[in-house]
Amino acid sequence: MSSPQPTPVKKIPIHLQSSQSRLYIKRGQVVNHDSTFAADIYIEDGIIKWVGPSGEFVVPGGVRVIDAANRLILPGGIDPHTHMQLPFGGAVAVDDFYQGTKAAIAGGTTTIIDFVLPNKGQSLLEAYDQWRAWADPKVCCDYGLHVGVTWWSKSVRDEMRILCAERGVNSFKMFMAYKGLYQLDDSDLYDAFEACRDLGAVAQVHAENGSIIAKNAAKLLAAGVNGPEGHELSRSEEVEAEAVNRACIIAHQVKVPIYITRMTSKLAAETVARARLRGIIAYGEALAGAIGTNLHGIKPTQAIYYTTSPPIRADPEAPHFLLKTLASGHLQTTGSDNCTFNKEHKELGKKDFTKIPNGVNGVEDRMSVVWERGVEARILSPQKFVAITSTNAAKIFNMYPRKGRIAVGSDADIVVWNPEATRVISAKTHYQACDFNIFEGMKCHGVPEIVIVRGKVCVENGQVRVAEGQGQFIETPVYPSYVYKPLNGNSNGDEADNEDHENGDDKNGAIEELEIEIPPIEPITKYLAGPALSITSETKSTAQSITGANRAPRQDGQRNMQDSTFSLSEELDKTGPRATIKVRNPPGGKSTGFW
């Protein structure tokens, strides 16, 4: 059933403005995370002012009209994980904040969240100021900032408080890997998680066991394994999943919501799912690169260009499993972890895999890759696609409904998406600065034909027209209700997610097997001919919540309606035949402890 939609505003004052600031999109099919409906959209001064059935709005003169017949109208993508112009491993990422955000817009992403990464011992505020100085003059789309906690002291805690109270930051990332560079031990993780809880911030982790990786790498090098194949060998999926497990346990002890970044393996995704089923407030991000490709069949001489951490896996089933876990609602977002280096930079580690600068492209291709692998493959519905590429990130980092939704009062970040068109990904045609592309040659259905950023048409007819500095820094308020409400025993505002946090143990206290169920997905053509927008009393209250003085995030008690179907076991779901993936207990067999 479709969620109620915002109330059309019948009388809108029209000012003498250029058509660049006023747009009317007609005959399109709006897709939000919770509904699909036929509607027209009026935009003025970068804000959506009206959403309603065709013919109910009188289009004034001087307004540019865009015909979106047989097209889907989607909220602009939100990439919650980028690293523009990051200094790392003796090189600097070649996508700066101009080139990187231009590429993002070309692919349908209209907001990014980048990471401030202080050096060990460096002031978090000093690093934050440096990132703002890099980004503000260059960004072409809106952006927010996470801040890395790469060392621990009382001064770090104090600066976290200032960042939340005065600098518009609501999330901090802790590293369990990169020993000697960024890694925190468990005691410091505990303290950092406590600080996040006290501040109402989102605690994030890069989950890999850095100590095991360091030991494995030393052994491999000593044995003469120094090529790029050593990278994945040193950080197997058990090493990733162990850290995910440990992060969830520490967060549960501290009573703070945890967000696991850029997962690449089946076992890591399964670990997050099991944590959620046991009532732990955990959220997960799948790496777009791990969805769109894998190392199976990749020659060692080419594998060096795919090096990132956790690694893109050689397991050919990993991409499919990550998508199924996203479809089930037990992973919530897809991030690119865009951190691009050219071939010459990657080859600095040609004779020692530990010296390969980590990072791959993805900010430009994330939307098309997820559509191709997910929607075109009938694993994701268009609504779920919107959820995992835009809406869920907006909710988790407290930008919703300003971002991540087509609704009255939301920012006019919009993609007119052609689900029937195709494109072939190539480094020869992409807008990113790097000289290779990990998705090279991939044919994708689903093309962002028109991309609108804050009401400005930036992509049209295959051309990208942006200006440096046209984007804005977006402050992210603390205590996002989507992640903090469950901490108090409340639903996260999503009825379907309620079952995600139920205890799924069998009577012996162990999960016998995990079943990830994918509901039947309708053909894309269904979404191009859905019902028109209907107006109800609840619609009006939704519109009022969006069009408040500060367009604040949705208030407690209102429904988000992110759909999810997750079947724990035969005990919980006896609905008959269904498509599932069954994952047996992790290595070591059953355990009454958390897995």
Secondary structure as the mmCIF struct_conf table of DSSP 4:
data_model
#
loop_
_struct_conf.conf_type_id
_struct_conf.id
_struct_conf.beg_label_comp_id
_struct_conf.beg_label_asym_id
_struct_conf.beg_label_seq_id
_struct_conf.end_label_comp_id
_struct_conf.end_label_asym_id
_struct_conf.end_label_seq_id
HELX_LH_PP_P HELX_LH_PP_P1 SER A 2 PRO A 4
HELX_LH_PP_P HELX_LH_PP_P2 PRO A 6 PRO A 8
BEND BEND1 LYS A 10 LYS A 10
HELX_LH_PP_P HELX_LH_PP_P3 PRO A 13 HIS A 15
BEND BEND2 LEU A 16 LEU A 16
HELX_RH_3T_P HELX_RH_3T_P1 SER A 19 SER A 21
STRN STRN1 ARG A 22 VAL A 31
BEND BEND3 HIS A 33 ASP A 34
STRN STRN2 THR A 36 GLU A 44
TURN_TY1_P TURN_TY1_P1 ASP A 45 GLY A 46
STRN STRN3 ILE A 47 GLY A 52
TURN_TY1_P TURN_TY1_P2 SER A 54 GLY A 55
BEND BEND4 GLU A 56 PHE A 57
HELX_LH_PP_P HELX_LH_PP_P4 VAL A 59 PRO A 60
TURN_TY1_P TURN_TY1_P3 GLY A 61 GLY A 62
STRN STRN4 ARG A 64 ASP A 67
TURN_TY1_P TURN_TY1_P4 ALA A 69 ASN A 70
STRN STRN5 LEU A 72 PRO A 75
HELX_LH_PP_P HELX_LH_PP_P5 GLY A 76 GLY A 76
STRN STRN6 GLY A 77 THR A 82
TURN_TY1_P TURN_TY1_P5 MET A 84 GLN A 85
STRN STRN7 PRO A 87 PHE A 88
TURN_TY1_P TURN_TY1_P6 GLY A 89 GLY A 90
STRN STRN8 ALA A 91 VAL A 92
BEND BEND5 VAL A 94 VAL A 94
HELX_RH_AL_P HELX_RH_AL_P1 PHE A 97 ALA A 106
TURN_TY1_P TURN_TY1_P7 GLY A 107 GLY A 108
STRN STRN9 THR A 109 VAL A 116
HELX_LH_PP_P HELX_LH_PP_P6 PRO A 118 ASN A 119
TURN_TY1_P TURN_TY1_P8 LYS A 120 GLY A 121
HELX_RH_AL_P HELX_RH_AL_P2 LEU A 124 ALA A 135
TURN_TY1_P TURN_TY1_P9 ASP A 136 LYS A 138
BEND BEND6 CYS A 140 CYS A 141
STRN STRN10 ASP A 142 VAL A 149
BEND BEND7 TRP A 151 TRP A 151
HELX_RH_AL_P HELX_RH_AL_P3 LYS A 154 GLU A 166
BEND BEND8 ARG A 167 ARG A 167
STRN STRN11 SER A 171 PHE A 175
BEND BEND9 MET A 176 MET A 176
BEND BEND10 TYR A 178 TYR A 178
TURN_TY1_P TURN_TY1_P10 LYS A 179 TYR A 182
STRN STRN12 GLN A 183 GLN A 183
HELX_RH_AL_P HELX_RH_AL_P4 ASP A 186 LEU A 199
TURN_TY1_P TURN_TY1_P11 GLY A 200 GLY A 200
HELX_LH_PP_P HELX_LH_PP_P7 ALA A 201 ALA A 201
STRN STRN13 VAL A 202 HIS A 206
HELX_RH_AL_P HELX_RH_AL_P5 GLY A 210 ALA A 222
TURN_TY1_P TURN_TY1_P12 ALA A 223 GLY A 224
BEND BEND11 GLY A 227 GLY A 227
TURN_TY1_P TURN_TY1_P13 PRO A 228 PRO A 228
HELX_RH_AL_P HELX_RH_AL_P6 GLU A 229 SER A 234
BEND BEND12 ARG A 235 ARG A 235
HELX_RH_AL_P HELX_RH_AL_P7 GLU A 237 VAL A 254
TURN_TY1_P TURN_TY1_P14 LYS A 255 LYS A 255
STRN STRN14 ILE A 258 MET A 263
BEND BEND13 SER A 265 SER A 265
HELX_RH_AL_P HELX_RH_AL_P8 LYS A 266 LEU A 277
TURN_TY1_P TURN_TY1_P15 ARG A 278 GLY A 279
STRN STRN15 ALA A 282 LEU A 287
HELX_RH_AL_P HELX_RH_AL_P9 ALA A 288 GLY A 292
BEND BEND14 LEU A 295 LEU A 295
TURN_TY1_P TURN_TY1_P16 HIS A 296 GLY A 297
HELX_RH_AL_P HELX_RH_AL_P10 PRO A 300 ALA A 303
HELX_RH_3T_P HELX_RH_3T_P2 ILE A 304 TYR A 306
BEND BEND15 SER A 309 PRO A 310
HELX_LH_PP_P HELX_LH_PP_P8 PRO A 311 ARG A 313
BEND BEND16 ALA A 314 ALA A 314
TURN_TY1_P TURN_TY1_P17 PRO A 316 GLU A 317
HELX_RH_AL_P HELX_RH_AL_P11 ALA A 318 SER A 328
TURN_TY1_P TURN_TY1_P18 GLY A 329 GLY A 329
BEND BEND17 HIS A 330 LEU A 331
STRN STRN16 THR A 333 GLY A 335
STRN STRN17 ASN A 338 ASN A 338
HELX_RH_AL_P HELX_RH_AL_P12 LYS A 343 LYS A 346
HELX_RH_3T_P HELX_RH_3T_P3 GLU A 347 GLY A 349
TURN_TY1_P TURN_TY1_P19 LYS A 350 LYS A 351
HELX_RH_3T_P HELX_RH_3T_P4 PHE A 353 LYS A 355
BEND BEND18 ILE A 356 ILE A 356
HELX_LH_PP_P HELX_LH_PP_P9 PRO A 357 ASN A 358
STRN STRN18 VAL A 360 VAL A 360
TURN_TY1_P TURN_TY1_P20 VAL A 363 ASP A 365
HELX_RH_AL_P HELX_RH_AL_P13 ARG A 366 VAL A 370
HELX_RH_PI_P HELX_RH_PI_P1 TRP A 371 VAL A 375
TURN_TY1_P TURN_TY1_P21 GLU A 376 ARG A 378
BEND BEND19 ILE A 379 LEU A 380
HELX_RH_AL_P HELX_RH_AL_P14 PRO A 382 VAL A 386
HELX_RH_PI_P HELX_RH_PI_P2 ALA A 387 THR A 391
HELX_RH_AL_P HELX_RH_AL_P15 ASN A 392 ILE A 396
TURN_TY1_P TURN_TY1_P22 PHE A 397 ASN A 398
TURN_TY1_P TURN_TY1_P23 TYR A 400 ARG A 402
BEND BEND20 LYS A 403 GLY A 404
BEND BEND21 ALA A 407 ALA A 407
TURN_TY1_P TURN_TY1_P24 VAL A 408 GLY A 409
BEND BEND22 SER A 410 SER A 410
STRN STRN19 ASP A 411 ASP A 411
STRN STRN20 ILE A 414 VAL A 424
TURN_TY1_P TURN_TY1_P25 ALA A 427 THR A 429
BEND BEND23 TYR A 431 ASP A 435
TURN_TY1_P TURN_TY1_P26 ILE A 438 GLY A 441
STRN STRN21 LYS A 443 VAL A 453
TURN_TY1_P TURN_TY1_P27 ARG A 454 GLY A 455
STRN STRN22 LYS A 456 GLU A 460
TURN_TY1_P TURN_TY1_P28 ASN A 461 GLY A 462
STRN STRN23 GLN A 463 VAL A 464
TURN_TY1_P TURN_TY1_P29 GLU A 468 GLY A 469
BEND BEND24 GLY A 471 GLY A 471
STRN STRN24 PHE A 473 PHE A 473
BEND BEND25 VAL A 478 TYR A 479
HELX_RH_AL_P HELX_RH_AL_P16 SER A 481 TYR A 484
HELX_RH_3T_P HELX_RH_3T_P5 LYS A 485 ASN A 488
TURN_TY1_P TURN_TY1_P30 GLY A 489 GLY A 489
BEND BEND26 GLY A 493 GLY A 493
HELX_RH_AL_P HELX_RH_AL_P17 GLU A 495 ASN A 498
HELX_RH_3T_P HELX_RH_3T_P6 GLU A 499 HIS A 501
BEND BEND27 GLU A 502 GLU A 502
TURN_TY1_P TURN_TY1_P31 LYS A 507 ASN A 508
BEND BEND28 GLY A 509 ALA A 510
STRN STRN25 LEU A 514 GLU A 517
HELX_RH_AL_P HELX_RH_AL_P18 ILE A 524 TYR A 527
TURN_TY1_P TURN_TY1_P32 LEU A 528 LEU A 528
BEND BEND29 ALA A 529 ALA A 529
HELX_LH_PP_P HELX_LH_PP_P10 PRO A 531 PRO A 531
STRN STRN26 ALA A 532 ALA A 532
HELX_LH_PP_P HELX_LH_PP_P11 LEU A 533 LEU A 533
HELX_RH_AL_P HELX_RH_AL_P19 SER A 537 ILE A 546
BEND BEND30 THR A 547 GLY A 548
TURN_TY1_P TURN_TY1_P33 ALA A 549 ASN A 550
HELX_LH_PP_P HELX_LH_PP_P12 ALA A 552 GLN A 555
TURN_TY1_P TURN_TY1_P34 ASP A 556 GLY A 557
STRN STRN27 SER A 567 SER A 567
TURN_TY1_P TURN_TY1_P35 GLU A 570 LEU A 572
BEND BEND31 THR A 575 THR A 575
STRN STRN28 THR A 580 VAL A 583
HELX_LH_PP_P HELX_LH_PP_P13 ASN A 585 PRO A 586
TURN_TY1_P TURN_TY1_P36 PRO A 587 GLY A 588
BEND BEND32 THR A 592 GLY A 593
#
